[in-house]
Amino acid sequence: MTAPPRPPRKGQLPALTGLRFFLALWVIVDHLVGEGHALEPYAQMLPHPFYMIVRGGYLAVTTFFVLSGFVLARTYGHMEWTRRNLWKYAVGRVARVYPVYLLSLLIVSRFIIAAKVDHKGWLVAMHLLLVQGWFVGHYSVGWNVAAWTLSVEMFFYLMFPLLIVPLRGGGWVKTLATAVLATFLVRILWKLGVSDNLKPVIHLADFLIGIAASNVFDLLTRKSDGPAGAWLYVPGFLGVAAFIAYPQLLPSSIDLNTAIRPFNALLLIGLGLGGGRIARILSLRPIVYMGKASYSMYILHIPMLWWAVLWPIPHGGEVYVLAVLIVAALVYHFIEEPANLYLRARA
């Protein structure tokens, strides 16, 4: 393999944007292949390792968390944290997630109004304020069950300025030490008695290793003869796939998320560097566009599923997935991106 052209220090890394599309699609398919769900017959036809991978779509969420740390470090890592910049950063983060999230709640508003649950006012407020990830295990409503991840992201956004200042610009020793700490942080937190239900705290490990991965990317791109990305993203992908397909390979002392965390970091660094057929495919314009629409795919697919189950039709699962892709593309173009730009401009 020959080294690819050096990507810009800042700006778009198209293969990572394209990856977001397949991660979001993985989550959506996972929600359709469970017992009694629309695409279960297709999943049951797969060889067991591939079935395990398809059913492991929930693990795409942890890859998104690592990607969040990586991208924020690429975008804001060298910014001076003045009061003005801090305000622009905060508005930008809210503008990025809240308009489409509010749309998702509007889509399920009929079901929220009709729900007969205790403490509904508290539940609605919790969802509007994006704090539901702190109360996992204390409520059972699923108006938009995927949105717990947004409350985790909001915590990451809050913590990022505090984490990036001591971590940015580090050499190999500091960067690798951070990566090792992030890899085993969840095990340490469990030993200290931190509940797995405190999702924002537990998943901070994924965000932290994303920041470390960004530092590695910086260190590798300082020289023009750095490695081709395929040397990193291929073993990263294979490592993630192997442990999801064969979790019995792991010792009892290592959980699946801990095992795949460093491989997720390798995957993102390699795709950021580019090179190789997979990176080129992920960089194709239609895939990159759907990668940009991946947030709308992810946050709207459960609200759309509430309505889809009311109208059972032949091949409903396939029609539903296609509908999610079309709606997400339209929402990204006409709502998500315009609202994002408008709110940032108003700031």
NUMI-243997 format. One line per 5 residues: for each residue x, y, z of N, C-alpha, C. Coordinates in Angstrom, 2 decimals. Layout:
// residues N
X,Y,Z,X,Y,Z,X,Y,Z; ...
END
This chain:
// residues 347
0.84,-1.20,0.00,0.00,0.00,0.00,0.87,1.24,0.00; 0.44,2.26,-0.72,1.15,3.54,-0.71,0.40,4.51,0.17; 1.12,5.43,0.73,0.50,6.40,1.61,-0.42,7.32,0.82; -1.65,7.59,1.36,-2.57,8.48,0.66,-2.14,9.92,0.82; -2.68,10.83,0.03,-2.41,12.24,0.25,-2.82,12.64,1.66
-2.06,13.54,2.24,-2.36,13.96,3.61,-3.69,14.69,3.66; -4.62,14.27,4.53,-5.87,15.01,4.67,-5.62,16.33,5.36; -6.50,17.31,5.19,-6.32,18.58,5.87,-6.44,18.42,7.36; -5.73,19.27,8.09,-5.77,19.20,9.54,-7.18,19.44,10.04; -7.88,20.40,9.42,-9.26,20.65,9.77,-10.11,20.44,8.53
-11.40,20.33,8.70,-12.28,20.14,7.57,-12.86,18.74,7.54; -13.52,18.45,6.45,-14.26,17.20,6.34,-13.32,16.03,6.08; -13.62,14.92,6.73,-12.97,13.65,6.44,-14.08,12.76,5.89; -14.24,12.69,4.55,-15.46,12.13,3.97,-15.73,10.68,4.33; -14.67,9.86,4.49,-14.90,8.45,4.82,-15.57,8.31,6.19
-15.23,9.19,7.12,-15.88,9.14,8.44,-17.33,9.58,8.36; -17.60,10.56,7.49,-19.00,10.96,7.30,-19.80,9.82,6.68; -19.22,9.15,5.69,-19.89,8.00,5.08,-20.11,6.87,6.08; -19.15,6.67,6.97,-19.30,5.63,8.00,-20.54,5.87,8.84; -20.86,7.13,9.12,-22.02,7.44,9.95,-23.30,6.89,9.36
-23.41,6.89,8.03,-24.60,6.34,7.39,-24.78,4.87,7.73; -23.72,4.09,7.62,-23.83,2.66,7.87,-24.00,2.36,9.35; -23.44,3.18,10.22,-23.67,2.99,11.65,-25.14,3.22,11.99; -25.73,4.30,11.45,-27.15,4.57,11.71,-28.03,3.47,11.12; -27.69,2.99,9.93,-28.46,1.92,9.30,-28.36,0.64,10.12
-27.21,0.38,10.68,-27.00,-0.80,11.53,-27.93,-0.75,12.74; -28.04,0.40,13.37,-28.94,0.55,14.52,-30.38,0.29,14.10; -30.79,0.87,12.98,-32.18,0.72,12.51,-32.49,-0.75,12.23; -31.60,-1.42,11.51,-31.83,-2.83,11.18,-31.87,-3.67,12.45; -31.02,-3.38,13.41,-31.02,-4.13,14.67,-32.39,-4.07,15.34
-33.06,-2.93,15.25,-34.38,-2.78,15.86,-35.47,-3.53,15.09; -35.13,-4.08,13.94,-36.13,-4.78,13.12,-35.90,-6.28,13.04; -34.81,-6.78,13.61,-34.48,-8.20,13.46,-34.63,-8.97,14.76; -35.14,-8.34,15.81,-35.37,-9.04,17.06,-36.53,-10.01,16.96; -36.76,-10.75,18.02,-37.81,-11.76,18.03,-39.17,-11.14,17.75
-39.85,-11.66,16.73,-41.18,-11.18,16.37,-41.20,-9.92,15.54; -40.03,-9.38,15.17,-39.98,-8.14,14.41,-39.96,-8.41,12.91; -40.12,-7.35,12.14,-40.40,-7.48,10.71,-39.32,-8.23,9.94; -38.06,-7.98,10.24,-36.98,-8.57,9.45,-36.34,-9.78,10.13; -36.98,-10.30,11.18,-36.42,-11.46,11.86,-36.20,-12.65,10.93
-37.14,-12.97,10.02,-36.90,-14.13,9.14,-35.62,-14.02,8.33; -35.30,-12.83,7.86,-34.06,-12.64,7.11,-32.84,-12.87,8.00; -32.91,-12.35,9.22,-31.79,-12.50,10.14,-31.56,-13.95,10.51; -32.64,-14.72,10.67,-32.51,-16.12,11.05,-31.86,-16.96,9.96; -31.88,-16.47,8.73,-31.27,-17.20,7.62,-29.75,-17.03,7.57
-29.23,-16.08,8.32,-27.80,-15.79,8.26,-27.00,-16.81,9.07; -25.75,-17.09,8.66,-24.86,-17.87,9.54,-24.73,-17.18,10.89; -24.52,-17.96,11.93,-24.57,-17.41,13.28,-23.64,-16.22,13.50; -22.39,-16.23,13.02,-21.53,-15.05,13.24,-22.11,-13.78,12.63; -22.69,-13.90,11.43,-23.29,-12.72,10.79,-24.57,-12.30,11.51
-25.31,-13.29,12.02,-26.49,-12.97,12.81,-26.10,-12.17,14.04; -25.02,-12.56,14.70,-24.56,-11.85,15.89,-24.16,-10.42,15.55; -23.54,-10.24,14.39,-23.13,-8.89,13.99,-24.36,-8.02,13.72; -25.34,-8.58,13.00,-26.56,-7.81,12.71,-27.27,-7.45,14.01; -27.33,-8.40,14.95,-28.00,-8.14,16.23,-27.16,-7.26,17.15
-25.94,-6.97,16.75,-25.08,-6.12,17.57,-25.16,-4.66,17.18; -26.23,-4.27,16.48,-26.35,-2.89,16.03,-26.34,-1.86,17.14; -26.74,-2.27,18.34,-26.69,-1.33,19.47,-25.28,-0.86,19.76; -24.29,-1.65,19.35,-22.89,-1.27,19.59,-22.43,-0.16,18.66; -23.21,0.11,17.61,-22.88,1.26,16.76,-22.93,2.55,17.56
-23.75,2.56,18.61,-23.86,3.76,19.45,-22.52,4.10,20.08; -21.79,3.09,20.54,-20.49,3.37,21.16,-19.50,3.89,20.12; -19.60,3.39,18.88,-18.74,3.92,17.83,-19.08,5.38,17.57; -20.37,5.72,17.59,-20.77,7.12,17.45,-20.16,7.97,18.57; -20.12,7.45,19.78,-19.55,8.22,20.89,-18.05,8.46,20.69
-17.34,7.43,20.23,-15.91,7.60,19.92,-15.74,8.63,18.81; -16.58,8.52,17.79,-16.54,9.47,16.66,-16.82,10.89,17.13; -17.71,11.04,18.11,-18.01,12.37,18.64,-16.78,13.01,19.26; -16.05,12.26,20.07,-14.82,12.79,20.65,-13.79,13.13,19.59; -13.68,12.27,18.58,-12.71,12.50,17.50,-13.05,13.77,16.73
-14.31,13.91,16.33,-14.70,15.05,15.50,-14.65,16.36,16.28; -15.09,16.35,17.53,-15.02,17.59,18.32,-13.57,18.02,18.50; -12.68,17.05,18.73,-11.26,17.40,18.88,-10.70,17.96,17.58; -11.14,17.41,16.43,-10.70,17.93,15.14,-11.21,19.35,14.91; -12.44,19.61,15.37,-13.10,20.88,15.06,-12.74,21.98,16.05
-12.71,21.65,17.34,-12.54,22.66,18.38,-11.27,22.48,19.20; -10.45,21.51,18.84,-9.32,21.17,19.70,-8.33,22.28,19.93; -8.16,23.17,18.96,-7.14,24.22,19.09,-7.76,25.60,19.28; -9.03,25.62,19.64,-9.70,26.89,19.85,-9.37,27.45,21.23; -9.22,28.78,21.32,-9.07,29.43,22.61,-10.44,29.56,23.26
-10.54,29.15,24.51,-11.84,29.09,25.18,-12.16,30.42,25.85; -12.30,31.45,25.02,-12.78,32.73,25.52,-14.29,32.64,25.76; -14.84,33.64,26.43,-16.27,33.63,26.69,-17.06,33.63,25.39; -16.60,34.40,24.42,-17.28,34.46,23.13,-17.26,33.11,22.42; -16.08,32.48,22.38,-15.96,31.19,21.71,-16.74,30.09,22.43
-16.75,30.18,23.76,-17.51,29.20,24.53,-19.01,29.30,24.21; -19.50,30.55,24.06,-20.90,30.75,23.70,-21.19,30.21,22.31; -20.31,30.48,21.35,-20.51,29.98,19.99,-20.48,28.45,19.97; -19.59,27.88,20.74,-19.50,26.42,20.83,-20.80,25.84,21.41; -21.30,26.43,22.49,-22.51,25.92,23.13,-23.71,26.02,22.19
-23.87,27.17,21.53,-24.99,27.33,20.60,-24.86,26.35,19.44; -23.65,26.17,18.95,-23.43,25.24,17.85,-23.81,23.81,18.20; -23.50,23.41,19.42,-23.83,22.04,19.83,-25.34,21.85,19.96; -26.02,22.82,20.56,-27.48,22.72,20.68,-28.12,22.78,19.31; -27.64,23.67,18.44,-28.19,23.79,17.09,-28.00,22.51,16.30
-26.97,21.79,16.61,-26.68,20.54,15.89,-27.71,19.46,16.20; -28.19,19.38,17.43,-29.02,18.23,17.79,-30.48,18.55,18.09; -30.78,19.77,18.58,-32.10,19.97,19.16,-33.23,20.15,18.15; -33.06,20.87,17.04,-34.21,21.06,16.13,-34.82,19.75,15.64; -34.01,18.81,15.18,-34.55,17.55,14.69,-35.05,16.70,15.86
-34.39,16.80,17.01,-34.89,16.08,18.17,-36.27,16.57,18.56; -36.49,17.87,18.52,-37.81,18.42,18.81,-38.82,17.91,17.79; -38.42,17.83,16.53,-39.30,17.25,15.51,-39.66,15.81,15.86; -38.70,15.06,16.36,-38.98,13.66,16.72,-40.04,13.56,17.81; -40.00,14.49,18.77,-41.02,14.49,19.82,-42.38,14.91,19.28
-42.38,15.83,18.33,-43.65,16.23,17.71,-44.27,15.06,16.96; -43.45,14.24,16.33,-43.97,13.09,15.59,-44.68,12.11,16.51; -44.17,11.94,17.73,-44.79,10.99,18.66,-45.69,11.69,19.67; -46.01,12.96,19.44,-46.80,13.71,20.43,-48.17,13.06,20.67; -48.75,12.50,19.61,-50.04,11.82,19.80,-49.92,10.71,20.83
-48.84,9.94,20.77,-48.67,8.82,21.68,-48.29,9.30,23.08; -47.57,10.41,23.16,-47.25,10.99,24.47,-48.53,11.45,25.16; -49.40,12.12,24.42,-50.66,12.61,25.00,-51.54,11.45,25.45; -51.56,10.38,24.65,-52.43,9.25,24.96,-51.87,8.34,26.05; -50.58,8.45,26.35,-49.96,7.53,27.31,-50.54,7.71,28.71
-50.81,6.60,29.36,-51.30,6.62,30.74,-50.18,6.06,31.62; -49.31,6.94,32.03,-48.16,6.57,32.85,-48.08,7.50,34.05; -47.47,7.01,35.11,-47.27,7.84,36.29,-46.21,8.91,36.01; -46.39,10.04,36.63,-45.40,11.13,36.57,-45.12,11.55,35.12; -46.15,11.65,34.31,-45.95,11.98,32.90,-45.28,13.35,32.75
-45.66,14.31,33.58,-45.05,15.63,33.48,-43.55,15.58,33.67; -43.11,14.78,34.63,-41.67,14.63,34.88,-41.00,13.95,33.69; -41.65,12.95,33.11,-41.09,12.24,31.97,-40.96,13.14,30.76; -42.00,13.95,30.50,-41.95,14.87,29.37,-40.83,15.90,29.57; -40.74,16.46,30.79,-39.70,17.44,31.08,-38.31,16.82,30.92
-38.16,15.59,31.36,-36.89,14.89,31.25,-36.48,14.74,29.78; -37.46,14.42,28.93,-37.15,14.29,27.51,-36.86,15.64,26.86; -37.61,16.66,27.23,-37.38,17.98,26.64,-36.02,18.54,27.04; -35.59,18.25,28.25,-34.31,18.78,28.75,-33.14,17.87,28.42; -33.41,16.74,27.79,-32.36,15.79,27.39,-31.51,15.34,28.59
-32.18,14.83,29.60,-31.47,14.29,30.76,-31.86,12.84,31.02; -32.57,12.19,30.07,-33.08,10.86,30.34,-31.98,9.81,30.51; -30.79,10.07,29.95,-29.69,9.13,30.11,-29.21,8.99,31.53; -29.57,9.94,32.39,-29.19,9.87,33.81,-30.18,9.04,34.62; -31.31,8.67,34.01,-32.36,7.98,34.76,-32.73,6.64,34.14
-31.80,6.05,33.39,-32.06,4.74,32.80,-32.34,3.73,33.92; -33.39,2.97,33.75,-33.79,2.02,34.79,-34.86,2.55,35.70; -35.19,3.86,35.59,-36.20,4.46,36.47,-37.48,4.80,35.71; -37.55,4.50,34.43,-38.77,4.74,33.66,-38.84,3.72,32.54; -40.03,3.49,32.02,-40.21,2.45,31.01,-40.80,2.97,29.70
-41.06,4.27,29.59,-41.64,4.79,28.35,-40.58,4.79,27.26; -41.03,4.56,26.02,-40.11,4.52,24.90,-40.55,5.41,23.77; -40.96,6.63,24.08,-41.45,7.53,23.03,-40.39,7.73,21.95; -39.15,7.89,22.36,-38.04,7.87,21.43,-36.85,7.29,22.17; -36.86,5.97,22.27,-35.91,5.29,23.14,-34.46,5.57,22.74
-34.22,5.83,21.46,-32.85,6.09,21.01,-32.31,7.41,21.52; -33.18,8.29,22.02,-32.75,9.64,22.39,-31.96,9.69,23.69; -31.88,8.56,24.42,-31.03,8.59,25.61,-29.58,8.94,25.24; -29.20,8.58,24.02,-27.84,8.87,23.60,-27.58,10.37,23.48; -28.64,11.14,23.19,-28.45,12.58,23.09,-28.14,13.19,24.45
-28.73,12.64,25.50,-28.41,13.15,26.83,-26.95,12.84,27.18; -26.45,11.71,26.66,-25.03,11.39,26.82,-24.18,12.39,26.06; -24.59,12.68,24.82,-23.84,13.65,24.02,-23.82,15.03,24.67; -24.93,15.45,25.25,-24.96,16.76,25.90,-23.96,16.81,27.05; -23.83,15.71,27.77,-22.82,15.63,28.83,-21.41,15.72,28.24
-21.20,15.04,27.11,-19.90,15.13,26.44,-19.60,16.58,26.05; -20.59,17.26,25.49,-20.39,18.64,25.06,-20.00,19.51,26.25; -20.60,19.25,27.39,-20.28,20.01,28.59,-18.85,19.72,29.06; -18.44,18.48,28.97,-17.13,18.07,29.48,-15.99,18.38,28.52; -16.28,18.54,27.24,-15.22,18.65,26.25,-14.24,19.78,26.53
-14.68,21.02,26.80,-13.68,22.07,27.07,-12.77,21.74,28.25; -13.28,21.02,29.23,-12.48,20.66,30.39,-11.47,19.55,30.06; -11.83,18.69,29.10,-10.95,17.58,28.75,-9.91,17.96,27.71; -10.30,18.79,26.75,-9.41,19.03,25.62,-8.22,19.90,25.99; -8.39,20.81,26.93,-7.28,21.71,27.28,-6.06,20.95,27.78
-6.20,20.00,28.73,-5.00,19.26,29.15,-4.57,18.17,28.17; -5.44,17.77,27.26,-5.12,16.63,26.40,-4.61,17.03,25.02; -4.92,18.24,24.55,-4.56,18.60,23.17,-3.05,18.78,23.04; -2.58,18.47,21.85,-1.17,18.68,21.56,-0.23,17.76,22.29; -0.75,16.68,22.86,0.12,15.77,23.60,0.96,14.91,22.68
2.10,14.47,23.17,2.95,13.56,22.42,2.44,12.14,22.54; 3.28,11.21,22.08,2.86,9.82,22.06,2.62,9.27,23.46; 3.45,9.64,24.42,3.32,9.07,25.77,1.99,9.48,26.40; 1.70,10.78,26.39,0.45,11.25,26.98,-0.75,10.68,26.22; -0.66,10.66,24.89,-1.78,10.19,24.08,-2.08,8.72,24.33
-1.04,7.88,24.33,-1.25,6.46,24.55,-1.70,6.18,25.99; -1.19,6.96,26.94,-1.64,6.79,28.33,-3.13,7.13,28.45; -3.56,8.17,27.74,-4.98,8.53,27.73,-5.80,7.42,27.11; -5.32,6.85,26.01,-6.05,5.77,25.34,-6.18,4.54,26.25; -5.11,4.20,26.95,-5.16,3.05,27.86,-6.15,3.32,29.00
-6.10,4.52,29.57,-7.05,4.88,30.63,-8.48,4.79,30.11; -8.72,5.33,28.91,-10.07,5.30,28.35,-10.53,3.87,28.11; -9.62,3.01,27.65,-9.98,1.62,27.36,-10.53,0.92,28.60; -9.91,1.16,29.75,-10.29,0.43,30.96,-11.08,1.28,31.94; -11.47,2.49,31.55,-12.14,3.39,32.48,-13.45,2.82,33.01
-14.23,2.17,32.16,-15.51,1.62,32.62,-15.28,0.55,33.68; -14.29,-0.29,33.48,-13.99,-1.31,34.49,-13.61,-0.67,35.81; -12.86,0.44,35.75,-12.49,1.16,36.97,-13.72,1.75,37.64; -14.60,2.36,36.84,-15.81,2.96,37.40,-16.69,1.91,38.06; -16.80,0.75,37.43,-17.59,-0.33,38.05,-16.98,-0.76,39.37
-15.65,-0.85,39.41,-14.98,-1.23,40.66,-15.25,-0.20,41.77; -15.41,1.06,41.36,-15.68,2.13,42.33,-17.15,2.21,42.70; -17.98,1.35,42.11,-19.39,1.31,42.46,-20.28,2.19,41.62; -19.78,2.75,40.52,-20.61,3.58,39.65,-21.57,2.68,38.89; -22.85,3.01,38.92,-23.87,2.19,38.28,-23.78,2.27,36.77
-24.00,1.13,36.12,-24.02,1.11,34.66,-25.19,1.91,34.10; -26.19,2.22,34.95,-27.34,3.00,34.50,-27.02,4.49,34.34; -25.89,4.93,34.87,-25.47,6.33,34.67,-24.75,6.42,33.32; -25.53,6.36,32.26,-24.98,6.22,30.93,-24.01,7.35,30.54; -24.29,8.61,30.85,-23.32,9.64,30.46,-21.94,9.43,31.06
-21.89,9.01,32.31,-20.59,8.80,32.97,-19.92,7.55,32.40; -20.69,6.48,32.23,-20.12,5.22,31.75,-19.54,5.38,30.35; -20.24,6.09,29.48,-19.78,6.21,28.09,-18.75,7.32,27.90; -18.38,8.01,28.96,-17.32,9.00,28.84,-16.03,8.35,28.35; -15.86,7.06,28.63,-14.67,6.34,28.17,-14.58,6.34,26.65
-15.73,6.16,25.98,-15.73,6.16,24.51,-15.38,7.54,23.97; -15.93,8.56,24.58,-15.64,9.93,24.15,-14.16,10.25,24.36; -13.62,9.82,25.48,-12.22,10.11,25.80,-11.28,9.44,24.83; -11.56,8.19,24.45,-10.66,7.53,23.51,-10.79,8.15,22.11; -11.95,8.77,21.83,-12.08,9.51,20.57,-11.15,10.71,20.54
-11.03,11.42,21.66,-10.09,12.55,21.73,-8.66,12.05,21.57; -8.34,10.94,22.24,-6.99,10.36,22.10,-6.73,9.96,20.64; -7.75,9.41,19.98,-7.61,9.03,18.56,-7.31,10.24,17.69; -7.93,11.37,18.00,-7.65,12.60,17.26,-6.19,13.03,17.44; -5.66,12.88,18.65,-4.26,13.21,18.89,-3.34,12.28,18.09
-3.70,10.98,18.04,-2.91,10.05,17.23,-2.94,10.46,15.77; -4.12,10.85,15.28,-4.26,11.33,13.90,-3.31,12.51,13.65; -3.26,13.45,14.59,-2.35,14.59,14.47,-0.90,14.13,14.39; -0.54,13.21,15.27,0.84,12.75,15.32,1.23,12.03,14.03; 0.29,11.27,13.46,0.59,10.52,12.24,0.64,11.42,11.01
-0.09,12.52,11.04,-0.14,13.39,9.84,0.89,14.50,9.90; 1.74,14.53,10.91,2.80,15.52,10.94,3.86,15.24,9.90; 3.96,13.97,9.49,4.96,13.60,8.48,4.23,13.17,7.22; 4.86,13.43,6.08,4.25,13.10,4.80,4.31,11.61,4.50; 5.13,10.85,5.24,5.27,9.43,4.96,4.55,8.59,6.01
3.44,9.10,6.55,2.67,8.35,7.52,2.02,7.13,6.89; 1.43,6.26,7.69,0.87,5.02,7.16,-0.40,5.26,6.36; -0.66,4.37,5.40,-1.94,4.40,4.71,-3.02,3.98,5.70; -4.17,4.61,5.58,-5.21,4.37,6.57,-5.68,2.94,6.64; -5.63,2.21,5.51,-6.11,0.83,5.50,-5.36,-0.06,6.47
-4.09,0.28,6.75,-3.32,-0.50,7.72,-3.91,-0.39,9.13; -4.72,0.60,9.35,-5.34,0.79,10.66,-6.83,0.43,10.66; -7.57,0.88,9.61,-9.01,0.64,9.68,-9.38,-0.81,9.38; -8.57,-1.54,8.61,-8.89,-2.95,8.36,-8.79,-3.77,9.65; -7.67,-3.71,10.40,-7.65,-4.44,11.68,-8.67,-3.89,12.67
-8.96,-2.58,12.61,-9.99,-2.03,13.49,-11.34,-2.65,13.21; -11.71,-2.70,11.93,-12.99,-3.30,11.55,-13.03,-4.78,11.89; -11.97,-5.52,11.58,-11.94,-6.95,11.83,-11.99,-7.25,13.32; -11.32,-6.42,14.13,-11.35,-6.63,15.58,-12.74,-6.44,16.15; -13.43,-5.36,15.73,-14.79,-5.12,16.18,-15.70,-6.27,15.76
-15.61,-6.66,14.48,-16.48,-7.72,13.96,-16.23,-9.05,14.66; -14.96,-9.37,14.91,-14.62,-10.66,15.53,-15.19,-10.77,16.94; -15.06,-9.73,17.74,-15.53,-9.81,19.12,-17.06,-9.78,19.20; -17.71,-9.08,18.25,-19.17,-9.11,18.24,-19.68,-10.47,17.79; -19.03,-11.06,16.79,-19.46,-12.36,16.27,-19.13,-13.48,17.23
-18.02,-13.36,17.95,-17.58,-14.43,18.85,-17.27,-13.85,20.24; -18.28,-13.39,20.96,-18.03,-12.81,22.29,-17.45,-13.81,23.28; -17.60,-15.11,22.99,-17.05,-16.13,23.88,-15.53,-16.12,23.89; -14.92,-15.40,22.94,-13.46,-15.29,22.93,-12.96,-14.43,24.08; -13.81,-13.60,24.64,-13.38,-12.68,25.68,-13.34,-13.36,27.04
-12.33,-13.04,27.85,-12.34,-13.53,29.23,-13.46,-12.87,30.02; -13.88,-13.49,31.09,-15.00,-12.97,31.88,-14.71,-11.60,32.48; -13.43,-11.25,32.59,-13.07,-9.97,33.21,-13.14,-8.80,32.24; -13.38,-9.06,30.95,-13.43,-8.01,29.94,-14.80,-8.02,29.28; -15.50,-6.90,29.35,-16.79,-6.78,28.68,-16.59,-6.41,27.22
-17.64,-6.59,26.44,-17.55,-6.39,24.98,-17.20,-4.95,24.62; -17.82,-3.97,25.29,-17.52,-2.57,24.98,-16.06,-2.24,25.23; -15.51,-2.74,26.32,-14.10,-2.51,26.62,-13.21,-3.11,25.54; -13.57,-4.31,25.08,-12.75,-5.00,24.09,-12.73,-4.26,22.76; -13.87,-3.71,22.34,-13.91,-3.11,21.00,-13.52,-1.64,21.01
-13.39,-1.02,22.19,-13.11,0.41,22.25,-11.82,0.79,21.50; -10.68,0.13,21.74,-9.48,0.51,20.99,-9.59,0.21,19.50; -10.35,-0.83,19.12,-10.52,-1.13,17.70,-11.37,-0.07,17.02; -12.36,0.48,17.75,-13.11,1.61,17.20,-12.19,2.80,16.93; -11.26,3.04,17.85,-10.32,4.14,17.66,-9.45,3.90,16.42
-8.95,2.68,16.25,-8.16,2.35,15.06,-8.97,2.56,13.79; -10.23,2.15,13.83,-11.11,2.28,12.67,-11.24,3.74,12.25; -11.46,4.63,13.23,-11.67,6.05,12.91,-10.38,6.72,12.44; -9.27,6.40,13.09,-8.00,6.99,12.66,-7.69,6.57,11.22; -7.87,5.27,10.95,-7.57,4.77,9.61,-8.45,5.39,8.53
-9.75,5.47,8.80,-10.64,6.08,7.82,-10.38,7.57,7.67; -9.95,8.22,8.73,-9.56,9.61,8.63,-8.35,9.80,7.74; -7.40,8.89,7.84,-6.21,8.96,6.98,-6.56,8.67,5.53; -7.56,7.81,5.31,-8.00,7.49,3.96,-7.12,6.46,3.29; -7.43,6.18,2.05,-6.69,5.17,1.30,-7.38,3.82,1.37
-7.28,3.05,0.30,-7.91,1.75,0.27,-9.33,1.81,-0.26; -9.84,0.66,-0.70,-11.13,0.61,-1.36,-12.27,0.99,-0.43; -12.23,0.53,0.82,-13.34,0.81,1.74,-13.45,2.31,1.97; -12.34,2.98,2.22,-12.37,4.43,2.43,-12.89,5.16,1.20; -12.53,4.66,0.02,-13.01,5.31,-1.21,-14.52,5.13,-1.38
-15.02,3.95,-1.05,-16.46,3.71,-1.14,-17.21,4.60,-0.15; -16.71,4.69,1.06,-17.36,5.53,2.08,-17.30,7.01,1.71; -16.39,7.38,0.83,-16.23,8.78,0.44,-17.06,9.16,-0.78; -17.80,8.20,-1.36,-18.65,8.51,-2.50,-19.70,9.53,-2.11; -20.03,10.43,-3.02,-20.92,11.55,-2.69,-22.28,11.13,-2.15
-22.97,10.14,-2.75,-24.27,9.75,-2.18,-24.16,9.21,-0.76; -23.09,8.45,-0.49,-22.92,7.90,0.85,-22.57,9.00,1.84; -21.73,9.94,1.42,-21.39,11.06,2.30,-22.64,11.89,2.61; -23.49,12.10,1.59,-24.71,12.86,1.84,-25.59,12.15,2.87; -25.76,10.84,2.72,-26.56,10.10,3.69,-25.86,10.04,5.05
-24.54,10.12,5.03,-23.83,10.23,6.31,-24.17,11.52,7.02; -24.31,12.60,6.27,-24.72,13.87,6.86,-26.15,13.79,7.38; -26.97,12.97,6.72,-28.36,12.78,7.15,-28.50,11.69,8.21; -27.39,11.11,8.65,-27.46,9.97,9.56,-28.07,10.33,10.92; -27.85,11.56,11.38,-28.46,11.95,12.65,-29.98,11.95,12.54
-30.51,12.48,11.44,-31.96,12.44,11.23,-32.44,11.00,11.10; -31.69,10.14,10.43,-32.04,8.73,10.36,-32.17,8.14,11.75; -31.16,8.40,12.56,-31.10,7.78,13.87,-32.20,8.28,14.80; -32.39,9.60,14.86,-33.28,10.16,15.87,-34.75,10.10,15.45; -35.01,9.89,14.16,-36.40,9.83,13.69,-36.91,8.41,13.49
-36.03,7.41,13.51,-36.50,6.07,13.13,-37.45,5.45,14.14; -37.27,5.72,15.43,-38.21,5.19,16.42,-39.55,5.92,16.36; -39.58,7.26,16.32,-40.88,7.94,16.14,-41.62,7.47,14.88; -40.90,7.26,13.78,-41.56,6.77,12.58,-42.06,5.34,12.76; -41.36,4.55,13.58,-41.79,3.18,13.82,-43.11,3.13,14.59
-43.33,4.10,15.49,-44.61,4.17,16.20,-45.77,4.23,15.20; -45.61,5.01,14.16,-46.66,5.14,13.16,-46.69,3.95,12.21; -45.51,3.40,11.89,-45.45,2.30,10.93,-46.21,1.07,11.41; -46.15,0.80,12.71,-46.83,-0.40,13.22,-48.35,-0.27,13.17; -48.86,0.95,12.98,-50.31,1.12,12.88,-50.84,0.71,11.52
-49.96,0.65,10.50,-50.39,0.35,9.14,-49.57,-0.83,8.59; -49.86,-2.03,9.07,-49.11,-3.19,8.56,-49.37,-3.40,7.07; -48.31,-3.53,6.30,-48.41,-3.74,4.86,-47.43,-4.83,4.46; -47.62,-5.46,3.30,-46.63,-6.44,2.83,-45.24,-5.81,2.71; -44.25,-6.59,3.14,-42.86,-6.12,3.11,-42.72,-4.81,3.90
-43.45,-4.74,5.00,-43.46,-3.51,5.79,-42.10,-3.11,6.31; -41.26,-4.08,6.67,-39.93,-3.75,7.18,-39.08,-3.05,6.15; -39.08,-3.59,4.95,-38.28,-2.99,3.88,-38.81,-1.61,3.52; -40.15,-1.47,3.44,-40.76,-0.17,3.13,-40.42,0.85,4.20; -40.46,0.40,5.46,-40.15,1.30,6.58,-38.71,1.81,6.49
-37.76,0.92,6.23,-36.35,1.35,6.13,-36.19,2.36,5.00; -36.79,2.07,3.85,-36.71,3.00,2.73,-37.33,4.35,3.09; -38.46,4.31,3.80,-39.12,5.56,4.20,-38.24,6.36,5.14; -37.56,5.68,6.06,-36.67,6.38,6.98,-35.55,7.07,6.21; -34.98,6.39,5.23,-33.89,6.99,4.44,-34.37,8.22,3.68
-35.55,8.12,3.07,-36.07,9.25,2.29,-36.40,10.42,3.20; -37.11,10.14,4.29,-37.49,11.22,5.22,-36.26,11.87,5.82; -35.27,11.06,6.19,-34.05,11.61,6.79,-33.33,12.53,5.82; -33.24,12.12,4.55,-32.58,12.96,3.54,-33.31,14.29,3.38; -34.63,14.24,3.36,-35.42,15.47,3.21,-35.32,16.34,4.45
-35.39,15.74,5.62,-35.30,16.50,6.87,-33.93,17.16,6.99; -32.89,16.43,6.62,-31.54,17.03,6.67,-31.47,18.25,5.77; -32.01,18.13,4.56,-31.89,19.22,3.58,-32.76,20.42,3.93; -33.98,20.16,4.37,-34.94,21.25,4.54,-35.10,21.72,5.99; -34.68,20.93,6.96,-34.88,21.33,8.36,-33.57,21.34,9.14
-32.87,20.20,9.17,-31.70,20.09,10.05,-30.62,21.10,9.71; -30.16,21.10,8.48,-29.07,22.00,8.10,-29.50,23.47,8.12; -30.68,23.84,7.56,-31.10,25.25,7.66,-31.26,25.71,9.11; -31.83,24.89,9.98,-32.00,25.28,11.38,-30.64,25.43,12.06; -29.73,24.53,11.74,-28.38,24.60,12.31,-27.70,25.91,11.92
-27.74,26.24,10.63,-27.11,27.48,10.16,-27.80,28.71,10.73; -29.12,28.68,10.81,-29.86,29.84,11.32,-29.51,30.12,12.79; -29.51,29.07,13.60,-29.23,29.26,15.03,-27.79,29.70,15.25; -26.86,29.16,14.48,-25.48,29.60,14.61,-25.32,31.05,14.20; -26.02,31.45,13.13,-25.94,32.84,12.69,-26.52,33.78,13.73
-27.61,33.37,14.38,-28.22,34.21,15.41,-27.32,34.36,16.62; -26.43,33.41,16.81,-25.50,33.50,17.95,-24.41,34.52,17.69
END
